[in-house]
Amino acid sequence: MSFFAAQSLGVMRHRPFRYYVSGRFLATLAVQMQSVAIGWQIYDITGSVLDLGLVGLAQFLPFLLLILPAGQLADRLDRRRIVTLCYAVNLLCALLLLGFTLGGLRVVWPVFAVLALFGASRAFSMPASQAIVINLVPKVSFGQAVALSSSSFHVAVIIGPMLGGLAYLAGPLVVYGAVALLQLLAVASMARTGRSQTPASSQPATLGSVLEGLRFVFSRPIMLGAISLDLFAVLFGGATALLPAIARDVLHADATGLGLLRSAPAIGAALTTAALAVWPIRRQVGKWMFGGVAVFGLATVVFGLSHSLPLSLLALLCMGAGDMVSVYVRHILVQSETPDAIRGRVSAVSSVFIGASNELGEFESGLTAGWFGLVPAVVFGGVATLAVTALWMAGFRSLRTLDGFPDPVAPASADRPAEASAPAGAQAKSQAR
């Protein structure tokens, strides 16, 4: 751990990265607290598992409509300013939820409207936030910056739900007030990051340039396999959307128990991130990724069958650990193979897949739970994730046999991204063979 701490301090010496990590940590902490309050509040009002699924759908629809244009903006404008503005919108969302609750919320459609606004904000923040890290540290420190950024993110995901669950015992007003304060601090921190060194694209903002990231991903079988695996595996394994119902109706826990359940996957992910920072994956990259997704699916099945809080927490911890391995591999593959001139657009495509897997996965879980019941819905999702893993192993042999990560591509022109990045793609295919 001393090695990890020393490396982390080295990366944190870079002022822009330090403020970026701080702002992202505060914003993530706020969102996690808010998620616990929204889930419990909605289930209190309606008692419907379908409404829990609609929480994800309300965020995903505006996200889907805006994410590709948002990637284009991330390649044309200052990424730091985009993220800062999005955090300000998140602050507005927290204030609206606070106001609705003060007014005595009795129906849930105002909450869904706020979630739609939050989804739109997230569409613009995700590609800019993902693409900015490589511009904040020297390239030699990028891998460590990814690990530290992921670690801080998962620490916030661990602490946030527990704090949200405890605060909810005093009522949703306390939670939303704390969330608004944290979002305000996140805005202030991100504003001090400094101008990100984003290369201005010389392409006009046409439909073709917006879709450039999509074409780039589909021209890289390894990248496409990694991103789509995450999409379909998490799409079927989105059991976390049902946690308010599982906590109350299956495990007979209160809001504090819900906070613990929501924190458990992040604990597994954070522990895995710390391990990856000390012992990074360098060989058999493809097998590690498929293994991580398989662990995620198997742990989902165990979680669905469990009626014990300790066993459920252990299963969720394993889900987070398995998911973190696949996220780590995918993130490095995408960022390493992508020229900086189109990194925002490619990150937007990646965000579409991630957003679809998370939010649509929540909707799928709520829908199937309404049809078949809580336990069958979760078990079905885990089995489907295992099936997807087997199918992708057969269909994407180049990813399954990938031995090492490709070297980061050299800076490329925004007008010729595919040609400029060809050496890295060729190297990845060579390594796969």
C-alpha positions in Angstrom: 0.0 0.0 0.0 2.9 2.3 0.5 3.8 1.9 -3.1 0.3 2.8 -4.1 0.3 5.8 -1.8 3.6 7.1 -3.2 2.3 6.7 -6.8 -0.9 8.5 -6.0 0.9 11.4 -4.4 2.9 11.7 -7.5 -0.1 12.1 -9.7 -1.8 14.4 -7.3 1.1 16.9 -7.6 -0.5 18.0 -10.9 -2.8 20.8 -9.9 -5.4 20.5 -12.7 -5.8 16.8 -12.0 -6.0 17.4 -8.2 -9.0 19.8 -8.7 -10.6 17.5 -11.2 -10.5 14.5 -8.9 -11.8 16.6 -6.0 -14.7 18.0 -8.0 -15.6 14.6 -9.4 -15.5 13.1 -6.0 -17.8 15.7 -4.5 -20.3 15.5 -7.4 -20.3 11.7 -7.3 -20.9 11.7 -3.5 -23.8 14.0 -4.0 -25.4 11.9 -6.8 -25.1 8.7 -4.8 -26.8 10.3 -1.8 -29.5 11.6 -4.0 -30.0 8.2 -5.7 -30.8 6.6 -2.3 -33.3 9.3 -1.4 -35.0 9.2 -4.8 -35.4 5.4 -4.8 -36.7 5.2 -1.3 -39.0 8.2 -1.7 -40.5 6.9 -4.9 -41.1 3.4 -3.5 -42.6 5.1 -0.4 -45.1 7.0 -2.5 -46.1 4.3 -5.1 -44.8 0.9 -3.9 -44.2 0.0 -7.5 -41.1 -1.8 -8.8 -42.0 -0.6 -12.3 -41.6 3.0 -11.1 -38.1 2.1 -9.8 -37.3 0.9 -13.4 -38.7 4.2 -14.8 -36.1 6.1 -12.7 -33.5 4.7 -15.1 -35.6 5.3 -18.2 -36.3 8.9 -17.3 -32.5 9.5 -17.3 -31.6 7.5 -20.3 -34.0 9.0 -23.0 -32.5 12.5 -22.9 -29.1 11.0 -22.5 -29.5 8.9 -25.7 -30.8 11.9 -27.7 -27.9 14.3 -26.6 -24.9 12.1 -26.1 -23.4 12.1 -29.7 -23.7 15.9 -30.1 -22.2 16.2 -26.7 -19.2 14.2 -27.8 -18.8 16.6 -30.7 -18.9 19.6 -28.3 -16.3 17.9 -26.1 -13.9 17.9 -29.1 -14.6 21.6 -30.0 -15.0 23.4 -26.6 -13.1 23.5 -23.4 -13.9 20.2 -21.6 -13.4 21.7 -18.2 -16.1 24.4 -18.8 -18.5 21.7 -20.1 -18.1 19.6 -16.9 -18.4 22.7 -14.7 -21.7 23.8 -16.3 -23.1 20.2 -16.0 -22.3 20.2 -12.3 -24.2 23.5 -12.0 -27.2 21.9 -13.7 -26.9 19.0 -11.2 -27.0 21.6 -8.4 -30.2 23.0 -9.9 -31.7 19.4 -9.9 -30.9 19.0 -6.2 -32.6 22.4 -5.4 -35.7 21.3 -7.4 -35.9 18.1 -5.5 -35.6 20.0 -2.3 -38.3 22.4 -3.3 -40.7 19.6 -4.4 -40.2 17.8 -1.1 -40.8 21.0 0.9 -44.1 21.4 -1.0 -45.2 18.0 0.1 -44.5 15.6 -2.8 -47.5 13.2 -3.4 -46.9 12.2 -7.0 -43.7 11.1 -8.7 -43.8 12.8 -12.1 -42.0 15.9 -10.9 -39.1 13.6 -9.8 -39.0 12.0 -13.2 -38.9 15.4 -14.8 -35.8 16.3 -12.7 -34.2 13.0 -13.6 -34.7 13.8 -17.3 -32.8 17.1 -16.7 -30.2 15.2 -14.8 -29.9 12.7 -17.7 -29.4 15.6 -20.2 -26.6 17.0 -18.0 -25.0 13.6 -17.7 -25.0 13.3 -21.5 -22.7 16.4 -21.8 -20.6 15.6 -18.7 -19.7 12.0 -19.4 -17.7 12.4 -22.7 -16.0 15.6 -21.6 -15.1 14.1 -18.2 -13.8 10.8 -19.6 -11.8 12.6 -22.3 -10.2 15.2 -20.1 -8.0 13.1 -17.8 -5.4 12.4 -20.4 -5.0 16.2 -20.9 -4.4 16.8 -17.2 -1.3 14.6 -16.5 1.8 13.6 -18.4 1.2 10.6 -20.7 3.5 8.5 -18.6 1.2 9.0 -15.6 -2.0 8.3 -17.4 -2.5 4.7 -16.2 -2.0 5.8 -12.6 -4.3 8.7 -13.1 -7.0 6.4 -14.4 -6.6 4.1 -11.4 -6.6 7.0 -8.9 -9.6 8.6 -10.6 -11.5 5.4 -10.6 -10.5 4.7 -6.9 -11.8 8.1 -5.8 -15.0 7.6 -7.7 -15.7 4.3 -6.0 -14.8 5.7 -2.6 -17.5 8.3 -3.2 -19.9 5.5 -4.4 -19.2 3.6 -1.2 -19.6 6.6 1.2 -22.5 8.3 -0.6 -25.2 5.6 -0.3 -24.3 5.0 3.4 -24.5 8.7 4.1 -27.7 9.0 2.1 -29.3 6.1 3.9 -28.4 7.5 7.3 -29.5 11.0 6.4 -32.8 9.8 5.1 -33.7 8.6 8.6 -34.1 12.4 9.2 -36.1 12.8 6.0 -35.4 13.5 2.3 -35.1 17.2 3.0 -31.8 16.6 4.9 -30.5 14.5 2.0 -31.4 17.0 -0.7 -30.0 19.9 1.3 -26.6 18.1 1.7 -26.6 17.1 -2.0 -27.1 20.8 -3.0 -24.1 21.9 -0.8 -21.9 19.1 -2.2 -22.8 20.0 -5.8 -22.0 23.7 -5.1 -18.5 22.7 -3.8 -18.0 20.4 -6.9 -18.8 23.4 -9.2 -16.2 25.5 -7.4 -13.5 22.8 -7.5 -14.0 22.0 -11.2 -13.9 25.7 -12.1 -10.4 25.8 -10.7 -9.1 22.9 -12.8 -7.8 25.3 -15.4 -8.3 25.2 -19.2 -8.0 21.7 -20.6 -5.7 21.4 -23.6 -8.3 20.3 -26.0 -7.3 20.4 -29.7 -9.9 22.4 -31.6 -11.4 20.4 -34.4 -11.2 21.9 -37.8 -14.2 19.9 -39.0 -17.6 21.6 -39.3 -20.2 20.4 -36.9 -22.0 18.2 -39.5 -23.8 15.0 -38.9 -20.8 13.2 -40.4 -18.4 14.7 -37.9 -20.8 13.9 -35.0 -20.9 10.3 -36.1 -17.2 10.0 -36.6 -16.8 8.4 -33.1 -19.4 5.8 -34.0 -17.6 4.9 -37.2 -14.2 4.8 -35.4 -15.5 2.3 -32.8 -17.1 0.0 -35.4 -13.8 0.0 -37.3 -12.0 -1.5 -34.3 -13.3 -5.0 -33.5 -11.5 -5.2 -30.2 -12.9 -1.8 -29.0 -16.4 -2.7 -30.3 -16.3 -6.0 -28.5 -15.2 -4.5 -25.2 -17.8 -1.7 -25.3 -20.7 -3.9 -26.4 -19.9 -6.6 -23.9 -20.3 -4.0 -21.1 -23.6 -2.9 -22.7 -25.3 -6.3 -22.9 -23.8 -7.8 -19.7 -24.9 -4.9 -17.5 -28.1 -4.4 -19.4 -29.3 -7.8 -18.1 -27.6 -7.5 -14.7 -29.1 -4.2 -13.6 -30.3 -5.6 -10.2 -29.3 -2.5 -8.3 -32.4 -0.6 -9.6 -34.5 -3.0 -7.5 -32.5 -2.5 -4.3 -35.2 -0.4 -2.5 -37.8 -3.2 -3.1 -35.3 -6.0 -2.2 -34.2 -4.2 0.9 -37.7 -3.7 2.2 -39.6 -6.8 0.9 -36.9 -9.5 0.8 -34.3 -8.6 3.3 -36.6 -6.5 5.6 -34.1 -3.7 6.0 -34.6 0.1 6.4 -33.1 3.0 4.5 -29.7 2.4 6.3 -29.7 -1.2 5.0 -30.5 0.2 1.5 -27.4 2.5 1.8 -25.2 -0.5 2.7 -26.5 -2.5 -0.2 -25.9 0.3 -2.6 -22.4 0.8 -1.2 -21.4 -2.9 -1.4 -20.6 -3.0 -5.2 -18.5 0.1 -4.9 -16.5 -1.4 -2.0 -15.7 -4.4 -4.2 -14.8 -2.0 -7.1 -12.6 0.2 -4.9 -10.7 -2.7 -3.5 -10.2 -4.0 -7.0 -9.0 -0.6 -8.2 -6.5 -0.4 -5.4 -5.2 -3.8 -6.3 -5.0 -2.9 -10.0 -3.0 0.2 -9.1 -0.3 -2.0 -7.4 -0.6 -5.0 -9.7 -1.9 -3.6 -13.1 -3.1 -6.0 -15.7 -0.5 -6.4 -18.4 -1.0 -9.8 -20.0 -4.0 -11.9 -21.0 -6.1 -8.7 -21.1 -9.0 -10.3 -23.0 -9.3 -13.2 -20.6 -9.3 -10.8 -17.6 -12.1 -8.8 -19.1 -14.3 -11.8 -19.8 -13.5 -13.3 -16.4 -14.6 -10.1 -14.7 -18.0 -10.1 -16.6 -18.5 -13.7 -15.7 -17.9 -13.1 -12.0 -20.4 -10.2 -12.3 -23.1 -12.5 -13.7 -22.5 -15.3 -11.3 -22.6 -13.0 -8.3 -25.9 -11.5 -9.6 -27.5 -15.0 -9.6 -26.3 -15.5 -6.0 -27.7 -12.1 -5.0 -31.1 -12.9 -6.5 -31.3 -16.1 -4.6 -30.2 -14.7 -1.3 -32.5 -13.9 1.6 -29.6 -13.0 4.0 -28.3 -9.5 4.3 -24.6 -10.6 4.8 -24.7 -12.9 1.8 -26.4 -10.2 -0.3 -23.7 -7.8 0.6 -21.0 -10.3 -0.3 -22.6 -11.0 -3.6 -22.9 -7.3 -4.4 -19.2 -6.8 -3.4 -18.2 -9.5 -5.9 -20.4 -7.9 -8.6 -18.5 -4.6 -8.1 -15.1 -6.4 -8.2 -15.9 -8.2 -11.4 -17.4 -5.1 -13.0 -14.3 -3.1 -12.1 -12.0 -5.5 -13.9 -14.0 -5.1 -17.2 -14.3 -1.3 -16.8 -10.5 -1.0 -16.2 -9.7 -3.0 -19.3 -12.3 -1.2 -21.5 -11.3 2.3 -20.4 -7.6 1.8 -21.1 -8.4 0.1 -24.5 -10.7 3.0 -25.6 -8.4 5.8 -24.4 -5.2 4.2 -25.7 -6.5 3.5 -29.2 -8.3 6.9 -29.7 -6.6 10.0 -31.1 -7.1 13.0 -28.9 -8.8 15.0 -31.7 -11.8 12.6 -31.6 -11.5 11.4 -28.0 -14.7 13.3 -27.0 -16.8 11.7 -29.8 -15.4 8.2 -29.1 -16.0 8.7 -25.3 -19.6 9.8 -26.3 -20.1 6.5 -28.1 -18.7 4.6 -25.1 -21.0 6.6 -22.9 -24.0 5.6 -25.0 -23.2 2.0 -24.4 -22.5 2.5 -20.7 -25.6 4.7 -20.2 -27.8 2.1 -22.1 -26.4 -0.7 -19.9 -27.0 1.2 -16.7 -30.3 3.1 -17.2 -31.9 0.7 -19.6 -30.7 -2.1 -17.4 -32.6 -0.5 -14.5 -35.7 -0.2 -16.7 -35.4 -3.9 -17.8 -35.0 -5.0 -14.2 -38.1 -3.0 -13.1 -40.1 -4.3 -16.1 -39.2 -8.0 -15.6 -39.7 -7.7 -11.8 -43.2 -6.4 -12.5 -43.9 -9.4 -14.8 -42.1 -12.2 -12.9 -41.4 -11.0 -9.4 -38.2 -9.7 -7.7 -36.2 -12.9 -7.3 -36.9 -14.4 -10.8 -36.0 -11.0 -12.4 -32.6 -10.8 -10.7 -31.7 -14.4 -11.3 -32.8 -14.1 -15.0 -30.5 -11.1 -15.3 -27.5 -13.0 -13.9 -28.0 -16.0 -16.2 -28.5 -13.7 -19.2 -25.2 -12.0 -18.4 -23.4 -15.3 -18.3 -24.9 -16.2 -21.7 -23.8 -12.9 -23.2 -20.3 -13.5 -21.9 -20.1 -16.9 -23.6 -21.5 -15.5 -26.9 -19.1 -12.6 -27.0 -16.1 -14.9 -26.3 -17.1 -16.9 -29.4 -17.9 -13.9 -31.5 -15.0 -11.6 -30.6 -12.0 -13.9 -30.8 -9.6 -11.0 -31.2 -10.7 -9.6 -27.8 -10.7 -13.0 -26.1 -7.1 -13.6 -27.2 -5.8 -10.1 -26.7 -2.6 -10.4 -24.6 -1.6 -6.8 -23.9 -2.8 -3.2 -24.2 -1.9 -1.3 -27.3 0.5 1.7 -27.0 -1.3 5.1 -26.9 -1.7 6.6 -30.4 0.3 9.6 -31.4 -1.5 13.0 -31.6 -3.6 13.0 -34.7 -5.5 15.5 -36.9 -9.2 15.8 -36.3 -9.7 15.6 -40.0 -7.9 12.2 -40.4 -8.5 10.3 -37.2 -8.7 6.8 -38.7 -5.5 7.0 -40.7 -3.6 8.6 -37.9 -4.6 5.9 -35.5 -3.9 3.0 -37.8 -0.6 1.9 -36.2 -2.2 1.4 -32.8 -5.1 -0.5 -34.2 -2.7 -2.7 -36.2 -0.6 -3.3 -33.1 -3.7 -4.4 -31.1 -4.6 -6.9 -33.8 -1.1 -8.2 -33.9 -1.2 -8.7 -30.1 -4.5 -10.4 -30.4 -3.0 -12.9 -32.8 
